[in-house]
């Protein structure tokens, strides 16, 4: 193999980005995956677990596990949808507070990366990753 593996490079970069954002968002008591999931819930709540899974590109069982962790933390509530077989999820007051308190931390992380990498490169990076 004469060129570096793009998959390996992306996985390594992903781990570093996750660690960076996890450290940044830690003061509000969640990790970046939880914070991102809560942001997705906030945008469309109440949202069914199936619809949420589609939105964040995770299978139904993974979404269910991740939401149950947030429920145990008191950040979301599970309910029933129009179809009684389907669960819905909404943020609790504590969940909204985490998003409110975490937003400036997340904004700071974004700004830090823009300062480090440049706004133009960040746009190019978004476009390249979105095309995958």
N, CA, C and O atoms as CSV, one atom per row, in Angstrom:
chain,resi,resn,atom,element,x,y,z
A,1,UNK,N,N,0.851,-1.177,0.000
A,1,UNK,CA,C,0.000,0.000,0.000
A,1,UNK,C,C,0.893,1.235,0.000
A,1,UNK,O,O,1.659,1.471,0.934
A,2,UNK,N,N,0.775,2.004,-1.055
A,2,UNK,CA,C,1.679,3.140,-1.228
A,2,UNK,C,C,1.142,4.459,-0.679
A,2,UNK,O,O,1.890,5.429,-0.563
A,3,UNK,N,N,-0.148,4.505,-0.339
A,3,UNK,CA,C,-0.714,5.736,0.211
A,3,UNK,C,C,-1.347,5.430,1.570
A,3,UNK,O,O,-1.782,4.305,1.816
A,4,UNK,N,N,-1.397,6.424,2.443
A,4,UNK,CA,C,-2.030,6.194,3.748
A,4,UNK,C,C,-3.511,5.830,3.585
A,4,UNK,O,O,-4.180,6.316,2.673
A,5,UNK,N,N,-3.997,4.999,4.451
A,5,UNK,CA,C,-5.398,4.570,4.435
A,5,UNK,C,C,-6.277,5.709,4.952
A,5,UNK,O,O,-6.119,6.156,6.087
A,6,UNK,N,N,-7.195,6.169,4.118
A,6,UNK,CA,C,-8.068,7.279,4.515
A,6,UNK,C,C,-8.951,6.888,5.699
A,6,UNK,O,O,-9.250,7.724,6.552
A,7,UNK,N,N,-9.362,5.638,5.755
A,7,UNK,CA,C,-10.196,5.184,6.869
A,7,UNK,C,C,-9.443,5.309,8.189
A,7,UNK,O,O,-9.986,5.815,9.172
A,8,UNK,N,N,-8.207,4.854,8.211
A,8,UNK,CA,C,-7.390,4.937,9.421
A,8,UNK,C,C,-7.151,6.393,9.817
A,8,UNK,O,O,-7.210,6.744,10.995
A,9,UNK,N,N,-6.884,7.229,8.827
A,9,UNK,CA,C,-6.658,8.653,9.092
A,9,UNK,C,C,-7.906,9.304,9.670
A,9,UNK,O,O,-7.817,10.061,10.637
A,10,UNK,N,N,-9.071,9.017,9.087
A,10,UNK,CA,C,-10.324,9.585,9.587
A,10,UNK,C,C,-10.662,9.077,10.989
A,10,UNK,O,O,-11.125,9.846,11.830
A,11,UNK,N,N,-10.432,7.790,11.242
A,11,UNK,CA,C,-10.704,7.245,12.580
A,11,UNK,C,C,-9.835,7.924,13.629
A,11,UNK,O,O,-10.312,8.265,14.712
A,12,UNK,N,N,-8.559,8.120,13.306
A,12,UNK,CA,C,-7.648,8.775,14.239
A,12,UNK,C,C,-8.073,10.227,14.483
A,12,UNK,O,O,-8.105,10.685,15.626
A,13,UNK,N,N,-8.394,10.937,13.420
A,13,UNK,CA,C,-8.845,12.322,13.553
A,13,UNK,C,C,-10.149,12.385,14.350
A,13,UNK,O,O,-10.335,13.282,15.173
A,14,UNK,N,N,-11.040,11.438,14.106
A,14,UNK,CA,C,-12.313,11.394,14.828
A,14,UNK,C,C,-12.083,11.205,16.323
A,14,UNK,O,O,-12.713,11.882,17.135
A,15,UNK,N,N,-11.199,10.303,16.689
A,15,UNK,CA,C,-10.900,10.092,18.118
A,15,UNK,C,C,-10.352,11.364,18.752
A,15,UNK,O,O,-10.734,11.717,19.868
A,16,UNK,N,N,-9.455,12.056,18.042
A,16,UNK,CA,C,-8.900,13.299,18.588
A,16,UNK,C,C,-9.970,14.378,18.729
A,16,UNK,O,O,-9.983,15.104,19.724
A,17,UNK,N,N,-10.864,14.494,17.754
A,17,UNK,CA,C,-11.934,15.494,17.820
A,17,UNK,C,C,-12.907,15.174,18.951
A,17,UNK,O,O,-13.332,16.066,19.684
A,18,UNK,N,N,-13.252,13.910,19.087
A,18,UNK,CA,C,-14.158,13.508,20.168
A,18,UNK,C,C,-13.531,13.832,21.522
A,18,UNK,O,O,-14.205,14.360,22.406
A,19,UNK,N,N,-12.264,13.524,21.685
A,19,UNK,CA,C,-11.579,13.819,22.951
A,19,UNK,C,C,-11.560,15.327,23.208
A,19,UNK,O,O,-11.781,15.765,24.337
A,20,UNK,N,N,-11.299,16.114,22.177
A,20,UNK,CA,C,-11.277,17.575,22.303
A,20,UNK,C,C,-12.647,18.102,22.744
A,20,UNK,O,O,-12.736,18.883,23.692
A,21,UNK,N,N,-13.711,17.676,22.061
A,21,UNK,CA,C,-15.057,18.130,22.411
A,21,UNK,C,C,-15.526,17.562,23.751
A,21,UNK,O,O,-16.203,18.257,24.509
A,22,UNK,N,N,-15.178,16.312,24.053
A,22,UNK,CA,C,-15.541,15.737,25.359
A,22,UNK,C,C,-14.948,16.568,26.489
A,22,UNK,O,O,-15.632,16.871,27.466
A,23,UNK,N,N,-13.689,16.934,26.357
A,23,UNK,CA,C,-13.036,17.742,27.388
A,23,UNK,C,C,-13.704,19.119,27.494
A,23,UNK,O,O,-13.896,19.642,28.592
A,24,UNK,N,N,-14.048,19.687,26.359
A,24,UNK,CA,C,-14.665,21.013,26.341
A,24,UNK,C,C,-16.041,21.016,26.994
A,24,UNK,O,O,-16.375,21.938,27.739
A,25,UNK,N,N,-16.838,19.991,26.718
A,25,UNK,CA,C,-18.235,19.960,27.171
A,25,UNK,C,C,-18.382,19.308,28.553
A,25,UNK,O,O,-19.464,19.349,29.139
A,26,UNK,N,N,-17.318,18.714,29.074
A,26,UNK,CA,C,-17.360,17.994,30.350
A,26,UNK,C,C,-17.952,18.793,31.515
A,26,UNK,O,O,-18.642,18.203,32.346
A,27,UNK,N,N,-17.716,20.101,31.616
A,27,UNK,CA,C,-18.266,20.834,32.761
A,27,UNK,C,C,-19.792,20.744,32.913
A,27,UNK,O,O,-20.301,20.970,34.011
A,28,UNK,N,N,-20.530,20.423,31.851
A,28,UNK,CA,C,-21.985,20.319,31.977
A,28,UNK,C,C,-22.434,18.889,32.272
A,28,UNK,O,O,-23.632,18.625,32.370
A,29,UNK,N,N,-21.481,17.962,32.413
A,29,UNK,CA,C,-21.806,16.614,32.882
A,29,UNK,C,C,-22.175,15.595,31.822
A,29,UNK,O,O,-22.665,14.514,32.148
A,30,UNK,N,N,-21.948,15.921,30.557
A,30,UNK,CA,C,-22.208,14.964,29.481
A,30,UNK,C,C,-20.999,14.923,28.555
A,30,UNK,O,O,-20.106,15.766,28.638
A,31,UNK,N,N,-20.988,13.924,27.668
A,31,UNK,CA,C,-19.950,13.899,26.648
A,31,UNK,C,C,-20.518,14.473,25.352
A,31,UNK,O,O,-21.709,14.770,25.273
A,32,UNK,N,N,-19.678,14.626,24.348
A,32,UNK,CA,C,-20.116,15.275,23.114
A,32,UNK,C,C,-21.172,14.444,22.386
A,32,UNK,O,O,-22.056,15.014,21.747
A,33,UNK,N,N,-21.106,13.136,22.463
A,33,UNK,CA,C,-22.128,12.300,21.821
A,33,UNK,C,C,-23.491,12.545,22.468
A,33,UNK,O,O,-24.504,12.653,21.776
A,34,UNK,N,N,-23.509,12.633,23.793
A,34,UNK,CA,C,-24.758,12.897,24.510
A,34,UNK,C,C,-25.267,14.307,24.217
A,34,UNK,O,O,-26.463,14.508,24.005
A,35,UNK,N,N,-24.375,15.264,24.205
A,35,UNK,CA,C,-24.746,16.649,23.928
A,35,UNK,C,C,-25.337,16.765,22.520
A,35,UNK,O,O,-26.366,17.412,22.327
A,36,UNK,N,N,-24.693,16.145,21.554
A,36,UNK,CA,C,-25.175,16.181,20.171
A,36,UNK,C,C,-26.541,15.512,20.042
A,36,UNK,O,O,-27.418,16.014,19.339
A,37,UNK,N,N,-26.718,14.386,20.718
A,37,UNK,CA,C,-27.999,13.691,20.683
A,37,UNK,C,C,-29.091,14.565,21.304
A,37,UNK,O,O,-30.208,14.629,20.790
A,38,UNK,N,N,-28.769,15.228,22.395
A,38,UNK,CA,C,-29.737,16.115,23.036
A,38,UNK,C,C,-30.098,17.291,22.122
A,38,UNK,O,O,-31.250,17.723,22.096
A,39,UNK,N,N,-29.126,17.805,21.378
A,39,UNK,CA,C,-29.413,18.887,20.425
A,39,UNK,C,C,-30.369,18.391,19.348
A,39,UNK,O,O,-31.274,19.119,18.941
A,40,UNK,N,N,-30.179,17.173,18.889
A,40,UNK,CA,C,-31.076,16.605,17.880
A,40,UNK,C,C,-32.481,16.422,18.439
A,40,UNK,O,O,-33.464,16.681,17.745
A,41,UNK,N,N,-32.578,15.982,19.675
A,41,UNK,CA,C,-33.884,15.836,20.322
A,41,UNK,C,C,-34.556,17.203,20.428
A,41,UNK,O,O,-35.739,17.337,20.114
A,42,UNK,N,N,-33.817,18.209,20.863
A,42,UNK,CA,C,-34.376,19.544,21.058
A,42,UNK,C,C,-34.942,20.120,19.760
A,42,UNK,O,O,-35.934,20.848,19.789
A,43,UNK,N,N,-34.332,19.807,18.645
A,43,UNK,CA,C,-34.773,20.365,17.360
A,43,UNK,C,C,-36.144,19.864,16.930
A,43,UNK,O,O,-36.868,20.573,16.231
A,44,UNK,N,N,-36.516,18.638,17.340
A,44,UNK,CA,C,-37.742,18.042,16.794
A,44,UNK,C,C,-38.646,17.427,17.852
A,44,UNK,O,O,-39.540,16.649,17.519
A,45,UNK,N,N,-38.434,17.754,19.098
A,45,UNK,CA,C,-39.199,17.097,20.156
A,45,UNK,C,C,-40.671,17.450,20.129
A,45,UNK,O,O,-41.018,18.555,19.712
A,46,UNK,N,N,-41.540,16.567,20.552
A,46,UNK,CA,C,-41.211,15.176,20.857
A,46,UNK,C,C,-40.897,14.417,19.569
A,46,UNK,O,O,-41.528,14.637,18.535
A,47,UNK,N,N,-39.930,13.533,19.647
A,47,UNK,CA,C,-39.495,12.776,18.474
A,47,UNK,C,C,-39.505,11.296,18.822
A,47,UNK,O,O,-39.132,10.907,19.929
A,48,UNK,N,N,-39.932,10.478,17.874
A,48,UNK,CA,C,-39.901,9.037,18.125
A,48,UNK,C,C,-38.456,8.558,18.082
A,48,UNK,O,O,-37.601,9.168,17.440
A,49,UNK,N,N,-38.202,7.464,18.773
A,49,UNK,CA,C,-36.852,6.907,18.758
A,49,UNK,C,C,-36.443,6.494,17.350
A,49,UNK,O,O,-35.282,6.643,16.969
A,50,UNK,N,N,-37.392,5.976,16.579
A,50,UNK,CA,C,-37.085,5.571,15.203
A,50,UNK,C,C,-36.684,6.777,14.363
A,50,UNK,O,O,-35.686,6.726,13.644
A,51,UNK,N,N,-37.451,7.857,14.447
A,51,UNK,CA,C,-37.139,9.071,13.684
A,51,UNK,C,C,-35.809,9.672,14.149
A,51,UNK,O,O,-35.015,10.141,13.334
A,52,UNK,N,N,-35.577,9.655,15.454
A,52,UNK,CA,C,-34.322,10.171,15.992
A,52,UNK,C,C,-33.149,9.350,15.475
A,52,UNK,O,O,-32.122,9.906,15.086
A,53,UNK,N,N,-33.298,8.039,15.468
A,53,UNK,CA,C,-32.244,7.179,14.955
A,53,UNK,C,C,-31.921,7.482,13.506
A,53,UNK,O,O,-30.753,7.529,13.122
A,54,UNK,N,N,-32.951,7.688,12.703
A,54,UNK,CA,C,-32.730,8.040,11.288
A,54,UNK,C,C,-31.988,9.370,11.190
A,54,UNK,O,O,-31.055,9.521,10.402
A,55,UNK,N,N,-32.416,10.316,11.993
A,55,UNK,CA,C,-31.828,11.658,11.931
A,55,UNK,C,C,-30.329,11.637,12.267
A,55,UNK,O,O,-29.539,12.325,11.621
A,56,UNK,N,N,-29.947,10.862,13.261
A,56,UNK,CA,C,-28.542,10.840,13.693
A,56,UNK,C,C,-27.767,9.641,13.135
A,56,UNK,O,O,-26.607,9.417,13.480
A,57,UNK,N,N,-28.436,8.879,12.265
A,57,UNK,CA,C,-27.813,7.756,11.571
A,57,UNK,C,C,-27.291,6.676,12.522
A,57,UNK,O,O,-26.166,6.191,12.397
A,58,UNK,N,N,-28.160,6.318,13.481
A,58,UNK,CA,C,-27.877,5.209,14.400
A,58,UNK,C,C,-29.051,4.245,14.366
A,58,UNK,O,O,-30.195,4.657,14.175
A,59,UNK,N,N,-28.766,2.955,14.553
A,59,UNK,CA,C,-29.856,1.979,14.546
A,59,UNK,C,C,-30.722,2.142,15.797
A,59,UNK,O,O,-30.308,2.729,16.796
A,60,UNK,N,N,-31.921,1.609,15.705
A,60,UNK,CA,C,-32.940,1.780,16.746
A,60,UNK,C,C,-32.460,1.283,18.119
A,60,UNK,O,O,-32.721,1.933,19.131
A,61,UNK,N,N,-31.771,0.151,18.163
A,61,UNK,CA,C,-31.332,-0.371,19.467
A,61,UNK,C,C,-30.255,0.515,20.096
A,61,UNK,O,O,-30.246,0.705,21.312
A,62,UNK,N,N,-29.356,1.052,19.286
A,62,UNK,CA,C,-28.314,1.949,19.810
A,62,UNK,C,C,-28.944,3.235,20.335
A,62,UNK,O,O,-28.585,3.715,21.410
A,63,UNK,N,N,-29.882,3.790,19.574
A,63,UNK,CA,C,-30.581,5.001,20.021
A,63,UNK,C,C,-31.299,4.739,21.341
A,63,UNK,O,O,-31.241,5.556,22.259
A,64,UNK,N,N,-31.972,3.601,21.429
A,64,UNK,CA,C,-32.686,3.257,22.659
A,64,UNK,C,C,-31.756,3.217,23.861
A,64,UNK,O,O,-32.087,3.751,24.919
A,65,UNK,N,N,-30.606,2.595,23.708
A,65,UNK,CA,C,-29.633,2.529,24.811
A,65,UNK,C,C,-29.126,3.917,25.185
A,65,UNK,O,O,-29.044,4.258,26.365
A,66,UNK,N,N,-28.785,4.722,24.166
A,66,UNK,CA,C,-28.244,6.053,24.434
A,66,UNK,C,C,-29.276,6.953,25.115
A,66,UNK,O,O,-28.937,7.719,26.017
A,67,UNK,N,N,-30.526,6.859,24.685
A,67,UNK,CA,C,-31.589,7.664,25.283
A,67,UNK,C,C,-31.853,7.213,26.711
A,67,UNK,O,O,-32.108,8.047,27.579
A,68,UNK,N,N,-31.797,5.924,26.973
A,68,UNK,CA,C,-32.020,5.440,28.350
A,68,UNK,C,C,-30.952,5.969,29.309
A,68,UNK,O,O,-31.251,6.255,30.468
A,69,UNK,N,N,-29.719,6.099,28.839
A,69,UNK,CA,C,-28.668,6.688,29.681
A,69,UNK,C,C,-29.039,8.128,30.026
A,69,UNK,O,O,-28.934,8.540,31.182
A,70,UNK,N,N,-29.473,8.891,29.023
A,70,UNK,CA,C,-29.885,10.279,29.272
A,70,UNK,C,C,-31.098,10.346,30.197
A,70,UNK,O,O,-31.219,11.258,31.014
A,71,UNK,N,N,-31.993,9.366,30.056
A,71,UNK,CA,C,-33.170,9.311,30.935
A,71,UNK,C,C,-32.734,9.076,32.382
A,71,UNK,O,O,-33.242,9.729,33.294
A,72,UNK,N,N,-31.803,8.155,32.600
A,72,UNK,CA,C,-31.316,7.881,33.962
A,72,UNK,C,C,-30.613,9.101,34.562
A,72,UNK,O,O,-30.584,9.278,35.780
A,73,UNK,N,N,-30.046,9.940,33.688
A,73,UNK,CA,C,-29.386,11.160,34.144
A,73,UNK,C,C,-30.394,12.278,34.400
A,73,UNK,O,O,-30.024,13.351,34.875
A,74,UNK,N,N,-31.666,12.029,34.086
A,74,UNK,CA,C,-32.710,13.030,34.286
A,74,UNK,C,C,-32.760,14.103,33.210
A,74,UNK,O,O,-33.341,15.166,33.431
A,75,UNK,N,N,-32.163,13.847,32.048
A,75,UNK,CA,C,-32.064,14.858,30.999
A,75,UNK,C,C,-33.127,14.730,29.917
A,75,UNK,O,O,-33.389,15.685,29.186
A,76,UNK,N,N,-33.742,13.551,29.812
A,76,UNK,CA,C,-34.821,13.336,28.855
A,76,UNK,C,C,-35.924,12.526,29.510
A,76,UNK,O,O,-35.713,11.859,30.524
A,77,UNK,N,N,-37.111,12.597,28.905
A,77,UNK,CA,C,-38.246,11.779,29.336
A,77,UNK,C,C,-38.727,10.974,28.149
A,77,UNK,O,O,-38.785,11.470,27.024
A,78,UNK,N,N,-39.071,9.727,28.414
A,78,UNK,CA,C,-39.672,8.880,27.387
A,78,UNK,C,C,-41.181,8.912,27.557
A,78,UNK,O,O,-41.695,8.939,28.675
A,79,UNK,N,N,-41.875,8.907,26.441
A,79,UNK,CA,C,-43.334,8.888,26.449
A,79,UNK,C,C,-43.830,8.001,25.327
A,79,UNK,O,O,-43.050,7.273,24.712
A,80,UNK,N,N,-45.104,8.057,25.064
A,80,UNK,CA,C,-45.726,7.281,23.992
A,80,UNK,C,C,-46.156,8.216,22.873
A,80,UNK,O,O,-46.647,9.318,23.117
A,81,UNK,N,N,-45.961,7.757,21.643
A,81,UNK,CA,C,-46.371,8.526,20.484
A,81,UNK,C,C,-47.817,8.258,20.125
A,81,UNK,O,O,-48.550,7.617,20.878
A,82,UNK,N,N,-48.221,8.755,18.963
A,82,UNK,CA,C,-49.575,8.511,18.468
A,82,UNK,C,C,-49.825,7.018,18.335
A,82,UNK,O,O,-50.895,6.518,18.681
A,83,UNK,N,N,-48.821,6.317,17.828
A,83,UNK,CA,C,-48.859,4.859,17.779
A,83,UNK,C,C,-48.316,4.391,19.127
A,83,UNK,O,O,-47.133,4.581,19.407
A,84,UNK,N,N,-49.133,3.799,19.946
A,84,UNK,CA,C,-48.755,3.435,21.313
A,84,UNK,C,C,-47.562,2.481,21.380
A,84,UNK,O,O,-46.959,2.306,22.438
A,85,UNK,N,N,-47.228,1.868,20.247
A,85,UNK,CA,C,-46.067,0.956,20.231
A,85,UNK,C,C,-44.752,1.720,20.119
A,85,UNK,O,O,-43.686,1.150,20.354
A,86,UNK,N,N,-44.811,2.973,19.771
A,86,UNK,CA,C,-43.611,3.761,19.529
A,86,UNK,C,C,-43.337,4.717,20.684
A,86,UNK,O,O,-44.225,5.445,21.127
A,87,UNK,N,N,-42.105,4.705,21.162
A,87,UNK,CA,C,-41.693,5.615,22.236
A,87,UNK,C,C,-41.261,6.949,21.645
A,87,UNK,O,O,-40.689,7.010,20.557
A,88,UNK,N,N,-41.548,8.017,22.385
A,88,UNK,CA,C,-41.070,9.345,22.020
A,88,UNK,C,C,-40.141,9.848,23.114
A,88,UNK,O,O,-40.154,9.351,24.240
A,89,UNK,N,N,-39.345,10.833,22.766
A,89,UNK,CA,C,-38.402,11.392,23.734
A,89,UNK,C,C,-38.474,12.911,23.668
A,89,UNK,O,O,-38.584,13.504,22.595
A,90,UNK,N,N,-38.409,13.524,24.855
A,90,UNK,CA,C,-38.359,14.983,24.989
A,90,UNK,C,C,-37.316,15.327,26.044
A,90,UNK,O,O,-36.995,14.514,26.910
A,91,UNK,N,N,-36.801,16.532,25.956
A,91,UNK,CA,C,-35.863,17.000,26.975
A,91,UNK,C,C,-36.616,17.417,28.228
A,91,UNK,O,O,-37.728,17.941,28.153
A,92,UNK,N,N,-36.005,17.181,29.371
A,92,UNK,CA,C,-36.525,17.686,30.641
A,92,UNK,C,C,-35.989,19.106,30.832
A,92,UNK,O,O,-35.192,19.600,30.034
A,93,UNK,N,N,-36.438,19.735,31.887
A,93,UNK,CA,C,-35.903,21.057,32.223
A,93,UNK,C,C,-34.387,20.976,32.432
A,93,UNK,O,O,-33.644,21.850,31.986
A,94,UNK,N,N,-33.940,19.921,33.114
A,94,UNK,CA,C,-32.496,19.735,33.332
A,94,UNK,C,C,-31.766,19.548,31.999
A,94,UNK,O,O,-30.645,20.029,31.834
A,95,UNK,N,N,-32.396,18.853,31.051
A,95,UNK,CA,C,-31.806,18.674,29.729
A,95,UNK,C,C,-31.656,19.989,28.993
A,95,UNK,O,O,-30.629,20.250,28.367
A,96,UNK,N,N,-32.689,20.818,29.072
A,96,UNK,CA,C,-32.604,22.145,28.448
A,96,UNK,C,C,-31.490,22.976,29.079
A,96,UNK,O,O,-30.790,23.717,28.390
A,97,UNK,N,N,-31.332,22.845,30.394
A,97,UNK,CA,C,-30.279,23.590,31.105
A,97,UNK,C,C,-28.893,23.142,30.642
A,97,UNK,O,O,-28.001,23.972,30.467
A,98,UNK,N,N,-28.707,21.833,30.444
A,98,UNK,CA,C,-27.421,21.330,29.940
A,98,UNK,C,C,-27.117,21.937,28.575
A,98,UNK,O,O,-25.990,22.362,28.319
A,99,UNK,N,N,-28.119,21.979,27.700
A,99,UNK,CA,C,-27.902,22.574,26.377
A,99,UNK,C,C,-27.594,24.063,26.474
A,99,UNK,O,O,-26.714,24.573,25.781
A,100,UNK,N,N,-28.319,24.745,27.331
A,100,UNK,CA,C,-28.100,26.184,27.516
A,100,UNK,C,C,-26.698,26.462,28.049
A,100,UNK,O,O,-25.999,27.341,27.545
A,101,UNK,N,N,-26.294,25.712,29.066
A,101,UNK,CA,C,-24.968,25.911,29.664
A,101,UNK,C,C,-23.854,25.406,28.751
A,101,UNK,O,O,-22.745,25.939,28.769
A,102,UNK,N,N,-24.145,24.386,27.958
A,102,UNK,CA,C,-23.125,23.806,27.089
A,102,UNK,C,C,-22.903,24.559,25.795
A,102,UNK,O,O,-21.836,24.447,25.191
A,103,UNK,N,N,-23.905,25.336,25.353
A,103,UNK,CA,C,-23.794,26.037,24.069
A,103,UNK,C,C,-22.566,26.943,23.983
A,103,UNK,O,O,-21.857,26.895,22.977
A,104,UNK,N,N,-22.284,27.769,25.001
A,104,UNK,CA,C,-21.087,28.611,24.887
A,104,UNK,C,C,-19.790,27.794,24.899
A,104,UNK,O,O,-18.796,28.196,24.294
A,105,UNK,N,N,-19.802,26.659,25.581
A,105,UNK,CA,C,-18.623,25.793,25.576
A,105,UNK,C,C,-18.397,25.216,24.178
A,105,UNK,O,O,-17.276,25.202,23.670
A,106,UNK,N,N,-19.487,24.741,23.568
A,106,UNK,CA,C,-19.413,24.205,22.214
A,106,UNK,C,C,-18.987,25.287,21.225
A,106,UNK,O,O,-18.151,25.044,20.354
A,107,UNK,N,N,-19.569,26.492,21.362
A,107,UNK,CA,C,-19.183,27.615,20.501
A,107,UNK,C,C,-17.689,27.913,20.635
A,107,UNK,O,O,-17.011,28.197,19.647
A,108,UNK,N,N,-17.190,27.845,21.861
A,108,UNK,CA,C,-15.766,28.085,22.092
A,108,UNK,C,C,-14.893,27.043,21.421
A,108,UNK,O,O,-13.833,27.368,20.887
A,109,UNK,N,N,-15.329,25.799,21.445
A,109,UNK,CA,C,-14.576,24.731,20.773
A,109,UNK,C,C,-14.557,24.969,19.270
A,109,UNK,O,O,-13.519,24.819,18.626
A,110,UNK,N,N,-15.708,25.342,18.711
A,110,UNK,CA,C,-15.787,25.629,17.281
A,110,UNK,C,C,-14.839,26.776,16.915
A,110,UNK,O,O,-14.100,26.697,15.934
A,111,UNK,N,N,-14.876,27.840,17.719
A,111,UNK,CA,C,-14.025,29.016,17.465
A,111,UNK,C,C,-12.552,28.645,17.562
A,111,UNK,O,O,-11.738,29.100,16.758
A,112,UNK,N,N,-12.216,27.827,18.535
A,112,UNK,CA,C,-10.835,27.385,18.699
A,112,UNK,C,C,-10.346,26.642,17.455
A,112,UNK,O,O,-9.226,26.859,16.992
A,113,UNK,N,N,-11.189,25.771,16.924
A,113,UNK,CA,C,-10.817,25.039,15.717
A,113,UNK,C,C,-10.719,25.963,14.511
A,113,UNK,O,O,-9.810,25.822,13.692
A,114,UNK,N,N,-11.650,26.907,14.396
A,114,UNK,CA,C,-11.594,27.869,13.291
A,114,UNK,C,C,-10.324,28.707,13.369
A,114,UNK,O,O,-9.690,28.970,12.347
A,115,UNK,N,N,-9.948,29.129,14.578
A,115,UNK,CA,C,-8.724,29.911,14.750
A,115,UNK,C,C,-7.499,29.088,14.372
A,115,UNK,O,O,-6.559,29.598,13.763
A,116,UNK,N,N,-7.522,27.833,14.732
A,116,UNK,CA,C,-6.381,26.949,14.491
A,116,UNK,C,C,-6.271,26.527,13.021
A,116,UNK,O,O,-5.176,26.484,12.459
A,117,UNK,N,N,-7.419,26.217,12.407
A,117,UNK,CA,C,-7.410,25.662,11.054
A,117,UNK,C,C,-7.784,26.670,9.974
A,117,UNK,O,O,-7.471,26.469,8.800
A,118,UNK,N,N,-8.444,27.740,10.358
A,118,UNK,CA,C,-8.886,28.738,9.384
A,118,UNK,C,C,-10.316,28.467,8.933
A,118,UNK,O,O,-10.727,27.319,8.762
A,119,UNK,N,N,-11.062,29.556,8.745
A,119,UNK,CA,C,-12.467,29.451,8.368
A,119,UNK,C,C,-12.622,28.785,7.008
A,119,UNK,O,O,-13.490,27.928,6.838
A,120,UNK,N,N,-11.794,29.166,6.035
A,120,UNK,CA,C,-11.904,28.576,4.693
A,120,UNK,C,C,-11.651,27.077,4.727
A,120,UNK,O,O,-12.379,26.307,4.100
A,121,UNK,N,N,-10.627,26.660,5.456
A,121,UNK,CA,C,-10.351,25.227,5.544
A,121,UNK,C,C,-11.497,24.493,6.229
A,121,UNK,O,O,-11.854,23.386,5.827
A,122,UNK,N,N,-12.076,25.103,7.262
A,122,UNK,CA,C,-13.208,24.475,7.951
A,122,UNK,C,C,-14.380,24.277,6.985
A,122,UNK,O,O,-15.030,23.232,7.013
A,123,UNK,N,N,-14.655,25.267,6.135
A,123,UNK,CA,C,-15.727,25.127,5.130
A,123,UNK,C,C,-15.406,23.989,4.167
A,123,UNK,O,O,-16.273,23.176,3.846
A,124,UNK,N,N,-14.163,23.933,3.710
A,124,UNK,CA,C,-13.744,22.872,2.781
A,124,UNK,C,C,-13.850,21.507,3.460
A,124,UNK,O,O,-14.293,20.538,2.843
A,125,UNK,N,N,-13.449,21.432,4.711
A,125,UNK,CA,C,-13.523,20.184,5.451
A,125,UNK,C,C,-14.979,19.717,5.595
A,125,UNK,O,O,-15.286,18.544,5.383
A,126,UNK,N,N,-15.859,20.641,5.953
A,126,UNK,CA,C,-17.293,20.301,6.050
A,126,UNK,C,C,-17.806,19.770,4.722
A,126,UNK,O,O,-18.496,18.751,4.678
A,127,UNK,N,N,-17.471,20.458,3.645
A,127,UNK,CA,C,-17.941,20.041,2.313
A,127,UNK,C,C,-17.400,18.663,1.961
A,127,UNK,O,O,-18.135,17.812,1.460
A,128,UNK,N,N,-16.130,18.444,2.220
A,128,UNK,CA,C,-15.526,17.136,1.898
A,128,UNK,C,C,-16.172,16.017,2.724
A,128,UNK,O,O,-16.509,14.965,2.181
A,129,UNK,N,N,-16.344,16.236,4.010
A,129,UNK,CA,C,-16.930,15.202,4.868
A,129,UNK,C,C,-18.405,14.971,4.525
A,129,UNK,O,O,-18.876,13.835,4.555
A,130,UNK,N,N,-19.132,16.042,4.200
A,130,UNK,CA,C,-20.536,15.905,3.822
A,130,UNK,C,C,-20.702,15.114,2.529
A,130,UNK,O,O,-21.752,14.516,2.297
A,131,UNK,N,N,-19.682,15.109,1.695
A,131,UNK,CA,C,-19.787,14.392,0.422
A,131,UNK,C,C,-19.579,12.882,0.572
A,131,UNK,O,O,-19.837,12.126,-0.365
A,132,UNK,N,N,-19.120,12.445,1.731
A,132,UNK,CA,C,-18.880,11.009,1.937
A,132,UNK,C,C,-20.181,10.251,2.106
A,132,UNK,O,O,-20.167,9.034,2.288
